[in-house]
Every structure is written in C-alpha cells, then in structure tokens.
Amino acid sequence: MFRYQRTLKEKVEFEGVGLHTGYPVRLAILPAPPDSGIRFRRTDLRDFEIEALRAYVAKVSYATTLMKKGVMIATVEHVLATLYGLGIDNARLDLDSMEVPILDGSCAPFTDALLAAGIVGQEAARRYLVIERPIEVRQGDKVAGVYPDRTPRVSYAIDFDHPAIGSQRIELELTPEAFRREISRARTFGFVSDIEYLKGLGLIRGGSLENAVVLDPEGILNTGLRYPDEFVRHKLLDLLGDIALCGLPIIGRLAAERAGHALHTDLAALISKRRDCCRILTADEVEPVLADAG
C-alpha cells in the first residue's frame, strides 16, 4: 500500500493509430501535481481537457469512450489500466486526435515506457476506496462486483464457445509487479466472423494482426499467444481500465464473469454512488480499519 500519491518522473511519448478510427495519433503522458488525478487533453482542440471519470463515459461499444461538451476521446481503457495497475495517481495525457493509440493491442508498451521513465512519490497522502459491503451489477449470467478484502485482489472468468478459448479464469493480488508480469502483455482479441459487421459500424479501421489476436472458427491466425490464457487476462486488463474511472484505487476484491465494458463502467458508476458500502481513507487511516476488521 502506497502512503503517498504518485506521478511520473518525466514525460513519455507514443505514436501510433487508433484501433477503431485508424487515425494517426501522438500521445504524451506527463507528470501532474498532487490531487489532479488522471486528465486527458486534446492538443488539437485548444487543449480541451477531459477528466478520466465515470461521469464522462459516453460509449462502451467495443471500447470505452469519454465525452465532455461534445469532445470525445476513444479507447481509453488500456492506458488507464496501465496507470491504475502501476499505482500512478496523477498524470496528464496529451493527444492530438480523438483516440488513444492501440500500439500492440496490450498495455506492454505503456507499462515499459512508464517504468523506464520512473514513478515518484508526491507530498500528498494517497486516498483509497475501501470496500466495506459488496457492490454488484448483473445482467443475465454476466456479473461484475467489488467485495471486502484486506488487500487489492482481482479476478475474471470467461467462457467462449471457441476451441482456442473455452473457459478461462484468473485471480491474483494486484500489485504493480503483478500487473506488469501477469496482465500488461495480454492483447485485445476479436473474431474473423465479426470483421465485416464491425467495419460496417465504422469500427476496427486500424485493426491488424499487429495489434490484436484474431481468431477464425478453427483457431488463432497470429503466430502464437503471450500467455496460455491471454484472453481472460486481457479481459481483466479492460476491467482495470474501466474501474480506474472511479478516480481512486480500490482496497477490496474486484471480480467479473462474462462481463464487458458496459458492465465494468456500470460498476464504476455504482461504486461512485454507493458511499454506504465504501469509505475514502488515506493509507494511515486504512491500516487501523483493516486491523479492526481482521
């Protein structure tokens, strides 16, 4: 548990294309002052700023999109997952287009660059959302929830009727090292059977085998997987990116089964509303509370 808020030591820069728009985009992630949180800034639109909060979620169809006063930033989940997973509280993200670059389809390029730049503590107490009672959202057999736990834990379960996926489950204690090692390299994935439909919706214009795992009815078109269960690990990555929209790190067990961006962001919204089920505490305040609970 970090006692103090954290930011980057220096700026890092990326260049690529948007997965859905196909537009070229440059992204810079910069240090930010304490208590400023995670904020996007559209440098192509007079530095218009959008805070990375659930209140600004506009679309959750195949990616999470933020919108404020008509200005959009699409596919934010991978970079937000990286910041959340590495324990970075304050950062400014400058981009010159409407979609975060997809890079290789995972968090690995973000993770490696941020760790190389360095993460530093700040002179402000880090605050946590401490879960005291379960909070859940359900839709049929899909569920996403948070539950009381002494340490941050995460789990995900999926079940796809496909020979390369099937039933997969992952559970781990969430630390920056566990995020880097177990989650960050998992790539987004999709099915050949959906390509024409998605293109008809104006999506995946920047998609390729270089930034996604693609499956046909028999198996995987790529040369191989980065983890044997890469699919469920990427779903967990998406969940972390979406839950980061709560605005504070969670102490509790975060879990989802057969969910997606819509359920993830619904959970983030519910957590923000259900203050009877959680408390905002500093690290110094958390320790006695957990000791009493134990």
RAZITA-V547194 format. One record per residue. PHI is phi as a letter, one per 40 degrees, with the letter a starting at -180 (none if undefined). Layout:
BEGIN
phi={PHI/PHI}
END
This chain:
BEGIN
phi={none/c/c/b/c/b/a/c/c/a/c/b/b/b/a/a/b/c/d/c/c/g/c/c/a/b/b/b/b/b/d/a/c/d/g/c/g/b/b/c/b/c/c/c/b/f/f/c/b/b/c/c/b/d/c/b/c/b/b/b/c/g/a/b/b/b/a/a/f/g/c/b/b/b/f/c/c/c/c/c/c/c/c/c/c/c/g/c/c/b/a/b/b/c/b/b/a/c/b/c/c/c/f/c/g/b/c/d/c/c/c/c/c/c/c/c/c/h/b/b/c/b/c/a/c/c/b/b/c/c/c/b/a/c/b/b/b/b/a/g/c/c/a/a/a/b/b/d/a/c/b/c/b/b/a/a/b/b/a/b/c/a/c/c/b/g/c/b/a/b/a/a/c/c/b/d/c/c/c/c/c/b/b/c/c/c/c/c/a/a/b/d/c/c/c/c/c/c/c/c/c/g/b/f/c/b/c/a/c/c/b/a/c/b/b/b/d/c/i/b/c/c/c/i/b/c/b/d/b/d/c/c/c/c/c/c/d/d/c/c/c/c/c/d/c/c/g/a/c/b/b/i/b/b/a/a/a/f/c/a/d/c/c/d/c/c/c/d/c/c/d/c/c/c/c/c/b/a/b/c/b/c/d/c/c/c/d/c/c/c/c/c/c/c}
END
